[in-house]
């Protein structure tokens, strides 16, 4: 911008700024360059004697793709009131995009009227963005009506319509459009894969990604990032490693975004060293890459390393943001570093000028709660400048459960159920508190409330990848083709565990039944089934990696520690909260989770 302003000054001094072509070139850089300035662009436009529609469209584009797309609409209104510019076929797609982003249906409809009035209602490029506007503003039917009215739609029409369907989770209709396309370009594949990943249908997203590669379609950055996100969520390490090898073989450019996605994927698969290798190889590291590495080290039980990396980040002149501090505070929380956590929390405001948000307060409640300092955790909640949400109260409730404070836990549990009456996890945690104290009547009443409200407990499920295929297990599952072998192996595991001194933690079973039945229920937890599957299907000494959708229970945690020693295996379990690296009978969390 410094050089641009000098050039601008020369054009004024020589008088050539009066030429619209010269003025539009200067404005174009200022408006569209990542290093430009939108306020400067607007000022430039106001000094052009007779601005044309090309220059106005440049500003429409800049505003539509900015963080404040409503400015495109405000600029349009200003031009309607103060100029005689005639808007063209390129103006309205940009304005409709802005309406989609806001979203603003009433103004979108007004634009539709203008489009009809000016004779652009048959232009495919305009109709495409009208479809998107209606779809993003909640009228999927109107978007489909317009799609069906397009006489000869193009690839963009199909991609936008698929995006609208996927936005509403209508995968069947999106797939129908996708499969009927005569030729599917990389954007089409990207839209579909992104839709699956955004709706947490990671297995389907990865299957589509593999189909795309089989058809020799070269992935773009968006496809790679979404595929890696899917791998990260279900712990598909083998596929993630294959993607890295494929991209290196194809000389794919590793941008900061792609590099950060690999870091996130490896860390969420428990491969800290591979994540560090990618991180060290990155020539450019922005705050997102540093934050991903700090946060990933924290949840992998390497809190001290996370804090060292944070110091390096500071020394490298990369200013931390709010996300970075969530990783830092988690590192302190999962490592029991209470004093350090308090110091870092205070430094957010005093050193970095960042105001803690509700997520940071939640981390502080978790920090004190995990350490058994329940009164201090409650004081944090009282001192919050905003109303505490379910996550904050949930952190304190979990602490009450872990440290056996039934009285306070019951009060918080009831408060959480009021805040989130349809969240099954709140009922389960409170039920767990009652069960530990043997208050079976209260457990039964809570379950009745859940039944009356139509709320069902989220079933625990575990994922394990083998040879590029992800296998899923739920508690008591017998649907797997190797089910008979798995249960035989499970019996062997339990016998060896008991010989080694294992005693099932029957308090983890939340319903009243005989101890023998409780033991059977515990033995069939999804992560134990996944471990049995891993022991059967991998070579001795191979690391077993499991991803679980819920927090690992105390019984499975104790059993897995012993199993890692009995079978001489490293077992890595990623649960809803963190990673557990089990090796030689010890867990990386040091039983602090």
C-alpha positions, 0 to 999 in steps of 0.5 A: 500500500505504501508503494501504491499510494506513491503511484497514486500520488504521481497519477494525481500530479501528472493528471492521468488519474482522470483516465478511468483505466488508470484509476480502476487499476489502482483501485483494483489492487487496493480492493482485491489484494490481500495487502490492500485496503478497502477503506482506501479503495472506497475513498479512491472511488469517491474521487473518480469523476465518472466511475464506470460499472467495471470499477463499481463491480470491483468494489462489489467483489471486494465487499462480497468476499470480505468479512463484512459482506453487508458493505456490498449491499450498502454500497449498492444502495449508495450508488442507486441513490447517488449515481446513474450507473447501469448495473450489468450482468456481472454486478448481481452475482456478487450482490447475491453472494453478499446476501447469501453470506449475511444472509438477508432474504428480504434484500435478496428478493428485492435484487431478484425484482431488479434482475427481472426488471433489467432483463437478466433473469435468463442469464445462467450466471445470475440464476446460479447465485439466485439459487444460492441466495434462496438456498442459504436464506432457508428456501431450499424449494425455491432454489430447486425451482430455479435450478429446474427452470434453467434451460441449459445449466452449467457445472457451476449450477450443479455445484451450487445446487449440490451445496444447497442440498448438502447444507440441509443434509439432503445427501440423496438429492445432492448425490442425484445431481452429482451422479447425473452430471455429464462431467464432474470437475474437481470443484464438484468432488470438493463440494460433495466431500466437504458436505460429508465432512461438515455433517460428520459423515467422515467415512462416506467423505473418505470413500468419495475421496478415494473414488475421486482419485480412482477416476484420476481427478487431481485434488485441489487444496480444499479436497485435501484439507477436507480429506485430512479432516475426515482422517483426523476425526476417525483416526484413519492414520494409514490413509492420512499417511498415504495422502501425504505420500501421494501429494509428495509424489505428485509435487503438490504444493504444501501451503500453510493451510495444507501443512496445518491440516497434516499437523492436525491429522497426525496429532489427532491420530496420536503421531506426535513425531510425524506432526513435529516433522511436518511442522519443522519442514514448513517454511512459513508458519502462521499462528494457526500452524503454531496453535495446532501444534501447541494444542495437539501436544497438550491433548497428547499428554505432552503439556510441558512440550506444549508450553516450551513450543509456546515460548518458541512461538513468542520468540519467533515473533508470532503473536498468539491468538485466542485459540493458541491460549486454549491449547496452552490452558489445556496443556496446564489442565491435563498436566496438573500445572495449576499455578502455571495455568493461572499465570498464562490466563492472566498474561492474556490481558496483561501481556497480549491484550486479549480478552478471555472468552467463555472457552478460556474460562471453561479451561480454568474451571477444568484446570481447577476441577481436575486438580480437585480444587472445586471451590476455586473452580466455582469462584472462577464461574462467579467471576466470569463477565459473561453468563456461564454456558453448559460447557462451563457447568459441564466441566465443574460437574465432571470434576464433582463426579471424579472427586466424589462431590455428589451434593454439589454435582447433583445441583449442577447436574440439575442446572445443566438439564435445565439449560440443555434438556435434550442433551443425553450427556447431562443425564448420563453424568448425573446418573453416573453420580447417583450410581456411584453412591448407590442411589438406584432410585434416583438413577431409575427416575432420571432414566424415566425422564429421559424416556418420557422426553424421547432422549436416548443415550449416545452409544459408545463407539470405537473406530480402528483402521486396518489396511485403509479400511475403518472398522467401527464397534459399539458396545456389545456389537456382534455384527462384525464378520470376525465377531466370533474370533473377537469375542474369543480373543476378548475372553482370553484378554479378560482371563489374562487381565484377572490373572494380572490382578484386574478387577472390573470397576462395576461402579461404572455400570449405571443401572442396577443389576447383579455384579456378574452381569455388570462385569459382562457389560464392562467387558463388552465396551466398544474400545475392548472390542476394538483392541481385541480386533487389533490384536487379532489382525496386526503383527505382534509389537504393532501399535494399536490406534483407537478413536472413541466418540465418548470419554473413556471409562475408568474400567477401560482405562485400567484394563488398557493399561494392563493390556499394553503390558500383557501383550507388549503393545503400545495402545493409543486411544483418543477419546472425546477429551484427549489422547491416552498413550498406553505403554508398559502398563502406564498411560501418558495422562498419568491417570489425570483425565 
